[in-house]
């Protein structure tokens, strides 16, 4: 394995109505989703198929009883909120009173950037269209993780892993990585603590909201390692690692390294290559301490007694990853894996010597530099409300208002992809996963697709007494190579289903 595996992102966007802080979040989130759905001009809106979902199954070997689960964990219930499947294979819906974009499955971190950034464009367009509805107030959307009043909303990652990998190995080797990777992937935040009342700047927006090391919850008692065992694929072969500890990133290098380095570490865990135990003493407290120190001098104490900074801990992982790739691939390593390794090493080296040299690559550094400029120019302390507004403006998805968006348009950030490629991904699915089949079916047979999910597409076609479910349990099937010719020659969904069931 290398950085290549099935992966994807889920992002809940912050939402507000200027001048109306008491606006009903579920209602305005539904307006956002429905406004974009209306713009798709589809004759029929397919519902989301919840039948195969099981959010209460725990990777530690048990199912949480439904009667004691928090309501936020019951993601397999249709709450009647806006829920749309897009032609690019993604899902756009209302989750926990936020509009959420769940990207289609991709095979590598470069594509993860492309379809994650497509979600930003979709959200900006949805906001614009919602504002066009007569009598509707403007709705602002933010790609961030907290309202700075004690609430946090997620930016999750998903990685398919080999089912045979012991979960205890995942916990042991991944926890120190997550505690320390925020120095690369943090989005930056004004305010310390869940409610942000303590003054200062910290590296991560999510760190202060984590309270336990391992657990099934995602909104209460948030764990560093989430144990939800819901693969959305063949459960005999795959486990889906549901990562809830990441920040919502805007900088493409931050997203790229977040997905790429994590995938590399998972590959090492799967192949039992991790030769050194890097377990951290008091990981939750250490997670908070690392985030609260943008000087990057905070020491991390390992259970072995060693003390090192979070950057140095990341270097331990990076060095092992380089040895792993050299051992497994030698000079035949693919370009994306090679690039992730080189960028990871370069970023860590510069973080150790001068973090500010990364202001064109990492979100937290870029934001810190901007805020320090305001502080110096206007003699502001960290408790200034103006700095909180700048922090918020950084994450605004509107091209004309968002600070990141405006700076990126001026070439201020290093890129992984192009605007043209992102715009293409808004409407078109990845070509090398099952998302291609899902997206093409939604595009060509919209009036015949009754429902869909990550692992199935359900058709309602004439001449069939019941709905026709086409399972897609294998994420690497249903690609352009596999099904393009079939879809191209199937004029109707009836033709497609006949070919699939009778051919």
Residue, then its C-alpha position, 0 to 999 in steps of 0.5 A: x500500500x501507499x497513499x492510494x486507498x479509498x478515501x473521502x471527506x465530510x464537512x459540516x459548514x457553519x451557518x448564520x443569518x446576519x442580523x438574526x442570531x436566533x434563526x432556526x438552523x435546521x430551517x436555514x440549512x434546509x434552504x441551502x440544500x434545497x436551493x442547490x437541489x432546485x438548481x440541478x433541474x432534475x425531474x425527480x429527487x432520489x432519496x437517501x437509502x438508509x437501509x444498509x447503515x449501522x452507525x451503532x456498530x462499534x469496532x471494539x466488537x459490540x453494538x451500542x443499544x439503540x435506547x441508550x444512544x444519543x440522538x445525534x448518533x442515529x444517522x440511519x434514520x430519515x429525519x425528513x430533512x433536506x437530503x440530495x445526491x449530486x451528479x458528482x457522486x457526493x451527498x448534500x444534506x442537513x446534519x445536526x443543524x448544519x448543511x453538510x457536503x460529503x464528497x464522493x469516494x476517491x482513490x488518492x489525496x490529490x483527488x480528495x483535494x479536488x472534490x473537497x474544494x468542489x464542496x466549497x463551490x457548491x456551498x457558495x453557489x447554494x448560498x447565492x441561490x438561497x438569497x435569490x428567493x423572495x423574502x429570504x434573508x442572506x445566509x452566510x456559510x463558513x468552512x470552519x469548526x466552531x461558533x466560538x460559543x461552545x459549539x463545534x461541528x465536524x470535518x470528518x475524513x474516511x479511509x477504507x482499511x483492511x478488515x484484518x488489521x487489529x483495531x488495537x494496532x490502529x489505536x496504538x499507532x494512530x493516536x500519537x499521529x493525531x495528537x501531533x498532526x495538527x501542526x500541519x493540518x490545523x486551521x487556526x483559531x482565535x480563542x482558547x477553550x471550547x467557548x473561546x473565552x481564554x485569550x490567545x491563538x491556537x493551532x487547531x479549531x477542533x482540539x479543545x473539543x476532544x475529551x476521551x481517547x477512544x469512543x463511538x460518539x461524534x458530538x459528545x465526549x468526542x474521542x481522538x479515535x472514533x470506533x464507528x464500524x460502518x464500512x459502506x462496503x463489503x464488511x468482510x474485506x473492509x473497515x472504514x476508519x471514521x476520523x473526526x479529529x481533523x479541522x476544516x481546511x481551506x488551504x489545498x496543501x493542508x488538505x492534501x497533507x492531511x489525507x496523504x500522510x494519514x493514508x501513509x500511516x495507515x498503510x504502515x499500520x496495515x503492514x505492521x511496519x511501525x517499529x517504534x512505539x510512539x504512545x503519548x502520555x495523557x494524549x487528550x491533555x497533550x492534544x490541547x497543549x500542542x494546539x495552544x502553543x503556536x510557537x511549537x515548543x510544547x513538549x510531548x511526553x511519550x510513555x517511554x519517557x522520551x520528550x519531544x515536540x509535536x513537530x519532532x513526533x511528526x518527523x518520527x512518523x515521516x522518517x518511518x514512512x520514507x523507510x516504508x516506501x523505500x522498502x516496499x517500492x524502491x524507485x518504483x514509487x508512484x508520483x503522488x506518494x513521492x510528492x506527499x513524502x517530499x512535501x511532508x518532510x519539507x513542511x516539517x523541516x520549515x516548521x522547526x526552523x521558521x513556521x512563518x515560511x509556510x504562510x502560503x501552504x498551511x491554514x493556521x500559519x496563514x491565518x496567524x500571519x494575517x492576525x499578527x499583521x492586524x495586531x501590530x498595525x492597530x495594537x490589538x490584544x487577542x481579546x479583540x472582537x475584530x480579530x475574531x471577525x477576521x478569523x471568521x471572515x477567513x472561512x467565509x465561502x463567498x468568493x467576494x467576501x471570504x478572506x481565504x478565497x480572495x487571497x487564493x484568487x490573487x495567487x497567495x496560496x500554493x495550489x494542488x489543483x486548478x479552478x477549472x478542475x474543481x469546477x469540473x468536479x462540481x458536476x462530474x464524479x471521480x472516474x476510478x471509483x463506484x462514485x462514477x456509476x452513482x453520479x452517471x446514473x443520477x445524471x442520465x436517469x434522474x427520473x428513474x433513480x428512487x434512492x441511492x447510498x454509498x453502496x447501492x443505487x435503487x431504480x424504479x423502472x416500468x415493468x418491474x413489480x418492485x424497486x431494483x437495487x443495484x449493489x455497489x459494495x466494492x468501491x473499486x467497481x462501477x468505475x468509468x472503465x467498468x461501466x461507461x460503455x454500458x451506460x452510454x448504450x443504455x438509453x433508459x434506466x430500464x435498459x440499464x437494469x435489464x443489462x445488469x440483471x439479465x446480461 
